[in-house]
Structures are given as structure tokens and as C-alpha cells.
Amino acid sequence: MTVSSRGEEDIAALRARVALANKFAWIVVSGLTAICYRERGEKALNDIWAALLSSEQKVRFRAALVKLGIENDPPALAAAKYHYFSNSIGGLNMQLIEESPKKVWIRYLSPWGTYPGIAALTVPTSVRRTILSTWHPRNGQLLGCPRLGWVATKFVAEGHPYDEGYFQEYDHDLAPEERFRVEHVETTPEFDADKAPKLDPAIWPEARWLKGSYSYGVDYVQHVIEIMHRLFGAPAAQGLVAAGMRLLAVQFGPDLAKASGEEGSTPEAIARSFAAILRAFRNECAVETSGANRTVLRLRGFLPFAHEADDGLRQSVFALFAMMTRLRNGHVAIARSFDPASQTESWTLSDEKRWLW
């Protein structure tokens, strides 16, 4: 990694780090919500997404209006721009069409940030309705405009090419139950990229976009784990995390190894691969090798999962790295220890010179 004299990453290093961090973060969000659906059912998945979006909105919305320079826009336009800009920064493919200052459309285009590949086919239609009815209808309340409502017009899960809707400022105040409705509209306005709003590049240079994208992914990982603990209790949540981590290792382990830049199968190569992933989240990692057969990875920090975490959650997350180790080299054992006082983990990888499984 190249850093400036002030300790800042150069733009190439920042791009690479954020790309790896976001790849990992969104795999984790997808995997954890999917395992909850498998084990707990459709209602649980809807509960998670409703809570997830509510928590993100509580943390982000008001401050983001100022950061994005849209706090003084008309309510419908401010609400649409918020979703357009924040999700674009987060890596989503968005469109915005201003029909009038009081009616502004937004679209969420494929591919989805969560549920990569054909996994999107398994998501119940109710989940997309939950996602588009949790955050958006509350924008009027948070903007202090009781006349603002949200109308959802298309859902990918119901056969449309994108998720879509519009913010409408009415001529009268809306009751809470009137702030959201579904209205199927077959033909809707065309997006014109030249007319779409743009952030000032002097205020939002590429580095700030990248840092915002990184924070977006980290927040979602942390919040989904917090919500799982709140909904299911710590023991059940940690069991779900461990199950999801093992399956993610099987499905995405080779891709993550390639993205880390370390695809070898020696203890040192595996440890360096894991360190690259963990350093993408600014965790402190040291790789200590003693001979060809033994390497210790020392880790301080636990992002993106939590700023600090108890041993139960750490052990659940470790299931990902243990399974990746097994798949990369069936002769390599990995053992974990944790010092709560210093919040430091030590992962010891050793080549046992025999097949372990």
C-alpha cells in the first residue's frame, strides 16, 4: 500500500482497498440475511430488513442531507436526491428523473448489491416491498414535510426490470397510512443522464466517494449482526453467523483469495491472504512466520463486524477463515486464541504434513 507523507493512501491504494472491502462486506450481508431466511423463514427476513433500514436511516439521513448539499431543496427532490446520491456512493446503479419539483422518480437498477448471481431469484416478493416501504415513506417526517409521500411503482421481484417509485409532495398533509402506497405504472419517464443531478467534484472528489462507499458497506455489516442479536438472542445469532460464514467460505473462498492477491496454500500464504482482507477494513494485522510450516496472524480490530466484540461473535466469524483454510490446504490446521484485555486475536496456521479431514 502506498501512502503519502501525511499517512494517507494514494488513490490507487484506496481504490484497491475499498474494492476488496466492499466485495467482502456485501458477501457477508447477503450471506447472513440469506441464512436467516433459510433457518428462520420469510417473516424473519422481512423483520431484519425493516430493522436494518430503520437503523441506517436513523444514523445517516439528517447529517447526509447537509453533506450532500441538498438540505434546502424542495422536499420531494431532496428525498430523491438523498437516495440517488447515497446509494450511488454505496455502489448501487441508480436513476433519478425530476418530473417537477413536487414529483421526482428514482430507480434501483440491477444488479442488486445483495444476493449476487441467481440468489436474487429466491428472495420473496414481500422483502422488496418491505425494503421500499420502510425507509422512503418516512422521509417526509424527517424532512418536516407532512405532505410528502412515496409511491412504489415497480418491483424486480414481481417481474419488472428495476425497483422504482416516486416522491410526491401533495397539497395537503398525509396521515401516516397515506405516506406509502403501491401504484403499478407501466410506462414511466425516461432517464436522461445529462439532466441527472451531480455532486460537486471539488467537494466530492473520488477519494471521498470511495471512503463513503467503504463506510456504507461496513455500516450494513455491523447493523445486520446487531439486529440478528436483538431479534434472536446472542446464542442463536452466533450460531446463524457461524453457519453463514462456513457456507460463504465454500462458495466464495476462491474468489476472495484471488481478490486478496494471495492464492497460495502454505501457512504463510493463507495468513497473508486473510491479513489482506482484514487490513482492507483498517484492522491492525501482523504476519509472523517461523520456518516453512508455521505462521501466526495477529489481529487487533474487528471491522467490519464490530468495533469491539465478545469471544462468541469472534468465534462465529472465525468459522469463515477456518473453512477457507481447510479448503485451501487440507494439511494446514488453524487455531485461534483471544486476549480480551488487549482485544487481540492470534491465529496459528501450521502444516501438519498429513491430511486432516
Summary of the structure (lengths in Angstrom):
residues: 357
radius of gyration: 22.2
end to end distance: 36.5
largest distance: 75.6
contacts: 1131
relative contact order: 0.12
helix: 53%
strand: 18%
